[in-house]
Amino acid sequence: MNETLLVNETTVPAPWIEASNGNTSLELFSELVEFAINPWDIMLCISGTIIACENAIVVAIIFYTPALRAPMFVLIGSLATADLLAGMGLILNFVFQYLIPSETISLVTVGFLVASFTASVSSLLAITVDRYLSLYNALTYFSERTIFYIHMLLAITWGVSICLGLLPILGWNCLNDLSACSIVKPLTRSNVTLLAISFFVIFMVMLNLYFKICKIVCRHAHQIALQQHFFTTSHYVATKKGVSTLAIILGTFGASWLPFAIYCLVGEHEYPSVYTYATLLPATYNSMINPIIYAFRNQEIQRSIFVLFCGCFQTNLSYRSRSPSDV
């Protein structure tokens, strides 16, 4: 079997069949076994295809709809772009792995996947920060300063992601020292440990921000109870809806990535590759779920989808700016 470029897989060569036995059919069977496609790689490729298709729609909608230029939609576009690249990376990895096996291509595809998934996770953190700021500084949220902060946040997010993706290409790999390999070849164990620790830091920051958002929502609800004759509750109902959405996001995010991050810390490259596949595949599902949670449930994006594919609405429909709590 071809050595996988994503997962450090220990293959068992097919038993050598001596030519003296004259059994041509057995020799052909041996070659077929040697070059068989790993079913796990097929599932990763299918997952990547679904991810790419879903997020390509989101990117196209946000890019071609001028009304979707609020900071929150810009961050959703960043998340969709990262997930789109991750899906394309899974597809390219499968193609190169079985059609053009090469150590150089292996480094490029793995680096591409590291950068894409890092950008996806970081974009989720950026969205969480944006939602917190929209509640903490509600009166000044739609100012020019907020837009500047969002652009700076995106620049840092993608800059760090690209740098982490370049590390294997620039030499931080285990191609010359197989004993240093991690559960994800050709990444070294130290590289994978860095990525796993970074994930845990991001996850803890998101949990902390989510807790603060819940406190703000409770305080707002208390204020409404005291002044319900002077303030409408529609904004705060939408805020609660946004917080519940964030809880779903954090739940799916943790359930998807935590098993793989934990296994990156405790796993060894000698372990059976099935463990790596079994934890990596659910991690890719997070990029599959993100468009459903963020984009397809939003009414403005739904309307834009109808405009793009069905022409069911006029393009001059009025849109109102929404805060992250409304998304």
NUGU-83686 format. One record per residue (C-alpha): residue in three letters; x, y, z. Coordinates in pm, whole numbers, plus 32768, in hexadecimal, padded with zeros to 4 digits. Layout:
! residues N
ALAXYZ ...
! end
This chain:
! residues 327
MET800080008000 ASN807D815B7FB3 GLU80FE821180E4 THR800183168149 LEU806F8482814C LEU7F8384E78262 VAL7F9783D28360 ASN80C4830C83C8 GLU804881B78367 THR810D8078839E THR80B67F95827D VAL80EB7E208272 PRO817A7DBB8123 ALA80C67CAC8067 PRO816E7B558084 TRP82737B287F79 ILE820A7A287E7C GLU832B797E7DD2 ALA832D79827C5A SER838278127C53 ASN822377AD7CB3 GLY81A178337B67 ASN806078B07C02 THR802379F47B44 SER7ED17A347BE3 LEU7F697A387D3F GLU80717B2E7CCD LEU7F697C177C40 PHE7EA37BFA7D82 SER7FD97C567E48 GLU80087D907D77 LEU7E9C7DF27DA5 VAL7EB87DCB7F1E GLU7FF57E9B7F21 PHE7F537FBE7E68 ALA7DFA7FAB7F05 ILE7D5B80F17F76 ASN7D2F812080EA PRO7BB98144813B TRP7C0E824E823F ASP7CB08320812F ILE7B7582FC805E MET7AA1837A8180 LEU7B8C84A181B4 CYS7B7384F38042 ILE79F684E1804D SER79F585BE8181 GLY7AD886B680D0 THR79F286BE7FA0 ILE78C0870D8074 ILE798188148138 ALA79FE88BB7FFA CYS78A488C57F58 GLU77F48951808C ASN78F18A5F80D4 ALA79198AC07F66 ILE77A98B247F6A VAL77DB8BF680A6 VAL790F8CA38018 ALA785B8CEF7ED1 ILE77298D787F85 ILE77F08E618066 PHE78D88ED07F4D TYR77C38F227E53 THR76CB8FBD7F49 PRO772B91277F9A ALA7633913280BB LEU76F990288178 ARG781A910981D9 ALA77E191248350 PRO790D90B98425 MET78618F778489 PHE782B8F0E8320 VAL79958F5F82D0 LEU79FF8E6F83E4 ILE790C8D668369 GLY79A68D928210 SER7AFE8D5982A6 LEU7A838C1C8351 ALA79E18B9F8211 THR7B1D8BE98149 ALA7BF48B288240 ASP7B058A00823C LEU7AF48A0E80C0 LEU7C6E89F880AB ALA7C6F88DC81A9 GLY7B76881780D7 MET7C4388527F9E GLY7D7987E5805D LEU7CD8869A80BD ILE7C7D865C7F51 LEU7DD886B77ED0 ASN7E7D85E27FDA PHE7DB684B57F67 VAL7E0784F27DF8 PHE7F7B852D7E2F GLN7F9684107F27 TYR7F2983077E2F LEU7F7E83A27CDE ILE80B884717D19 PRO816583F07E54 SER828384D87EAF GLU832685527FF0 THR832586B87F71 ILE81B386AD7F1C SER8175860A806D LEU82128733811F VAL814C882C804E THR7FFA87828080 VAL802D874C81F5 GLY80A088B58220 PHE7F708928815A LEU7E888860823B VAL7F3088DE8378 ALA7F0B8A488305 SER7D9F8A16829B PHE7D26896983D6 THR7DE98A5D84B1 ALA7D408B7E83FD SER7BEE8AD58431 VAL7C218AA885A7 SER7CAF8C0985C8 SER7B878C9A8508 LEU7A9C8BF88603 LEU7B5E8CA78717 ALA7B4A8DF08658 ILE79CF8DCB8636 THR79B38D8887AB VAL7A818EC087F8 ASP79A78F8A870A ARG78688F1387B0 TYR78F18F708904 LEU795390CD888E SER77FE910187EE LEU775D90CF8941 TYR786591728A1B ASN788292A8893D ALA772B92A5889B LEU7717941F886D THR7861943D87B0 TYR786292EA8703 PHE780C936E85A7 SER791E947685AB GLU7A47948C84C1 ARG7B29941E85DD THR7A7292D285F5 ILE7AA492938481 PHE7C1792DF84A9 TYR7C3091EB85CD ILE7B8190DD8504 HIS7C71910683E0 MET7D9A90FB84CD LEU7D0D8FC2856F LEU7CE78F1C841D ALA7E488F7E83B6 ILE7ED88EE684F4 THR7E018DAE84CF TRP7E6D8D64836C GLY7FD58DD283A7 VAL80058CDF84C7 SER7F518BC88409 ILE802D8BF182D6 CYS81678BF383AD LEU81018AAE8459 GLY80B58A148307 LEU820C8A748282 LEU82CB89D383A3 PRO82C9886E8312 ILE833388F281BC LEU844D89BF8251 GLY84E5889182FD TRP841E88418436 ASN83C886E083C3 CYS8434857C8406 LEU848E850982A7 ASN85FD84E68308 ASP85B984598462 LEU8493836A8468 SER84B9833585DF ALA844D84A08613 CYS830884738554 SER81BA84AB85F8 ILE806C840685B5 VAL805184EF8489 LYS817084B88399 PRO8243857B8336 LEU8203865F8463 THR82ED8636858A ARG826885EB86E3 SER82D28743875F ASN821687E88640 VAL80D887278687 THR80FB877187FB LEU811188E587AE LEU7FD588D486DB ALA7F18880F87E6 ILE7F7A88FD88FD SER7F158A258823 PHE7DC1898487F3 PHE7D8F895A8969 VAL7DED8AC689A4 ILE7CF48B3A889B PHE7BE78A588927 MET7C198ADC8A8A VAL7C0F8C458A11 MET7ACA8BFE8958 LEU7A338B608A8F ASN7A998C8E8B5F LEU79FF8D818A64 TYR78C38CB08A53 PHE78A38CC38BCD LYS78C98E3E8BC0 ILE77C48E568AAD CYS76D18D918B83 LYS770C8E828CA4 ILE76C68FAD8BC4 VAL75868F0F8B41 CYS750D8EC78CA2 ARG7556902D8D08 HIS749990B08BD9 ALA73728FD08C27 HIS736990548D8B GLN736C91BA8D0D ILE724C916C8C21 ALA718390DA8D3E LEU71AB92228DFA GLN716C93098CD1 GLN708A923F8BEF HIS6FA6936B8BB6 PHE70C094328B1B PHE718493348A54 THR711D922F8957 THR719090CD8987 SER71C6906D881C HIS733990BC8820 TYR73748FF4895A VAL72AA8ECC88E0 ALA738B8ECD87AF THR74B88EE48897 LYS74468DB08953 LYS741A8CFE8808 GLY757C8D5D87A9 VAL76028CD988F3 SER754D8B8D88C3 THR75E38B7A8767 LEU773A8BB987FD ALA76FF8A9E88F4 ILE76B389B687D2 ILE77ED8A2E8721 LEU78C789EE8852 GLY782B88998887 THR786388258723 PHE79BC88C68720 GLY7A29880E8859 ALA798D86C387F5 SER7A3486D486A0 TRP7B94874086FB LEU7BD286D08863 PRO7C04855B8817 PHE7D0685A48709 ALA7DB886AE87DA ILE7DD185C38903 TYR7E4E84A5882A CYS7F57858D8797 LEU7FE685B088F6 VAL7FD484478965 GLY7FF98387881D GLU813C82FC878D HIS819182C48621 GLU81AB814C8662 TYR803B813A86C2 PRO7F4780AA85C0 SER7EE081B184C4 VAL7D71815F84F9 TYR7D7B8229863C THR7DF7835B8582 TYR7CF183388473 ALA7BDD82FD8573 THR7C2E84458626 LEU7C89851284F2 LEU7B4C84C9842D PRO7A61855E8536 ALA7B4286938543 THR7AF786D383D5 TYR798286C98422 ASN79A4881584D7 SER79EF88BD8389 MET78BE880B82FC ILE77DB88898413 ASN785789F1841C PRO77998A6482E4 ILE765789D2836D ILE76798A8184BD TYR76FB8BD18445 ALA767B8C0682E5 PHE75588B308277 ARG748B8B8283B0 ASN74AD8CF88375 GLN73828D9982C7 GLU744E8E9381FF ILE75348D848179 GLN74068CA9812D ARG736C8DC78068 SER74B48DFB7FAE ILE74BF8C897F56 PHE73668CA47EBA VAL73D68DD67DF9 LEU750F8D277D7C PHE74788BD97D1A CYS73058C147CEB GLY72D78D857CA8 CYS71A98D757D8E PHE71E68ECF7E1E GLN7249901D7D91 THR73B4907C7DC8 ASN735291D27E4E LEU72B591487F89 SER7306921480B9 TYR73E8917F81C1 ARG742091F7831F SER757091DE83C9 ARG757690CB84C7 SER764B909D85F8 PRO76F98F538638 SER75E58EFE872E ASP74EE8EFA860F VAL75BC8E0F853D 
! end
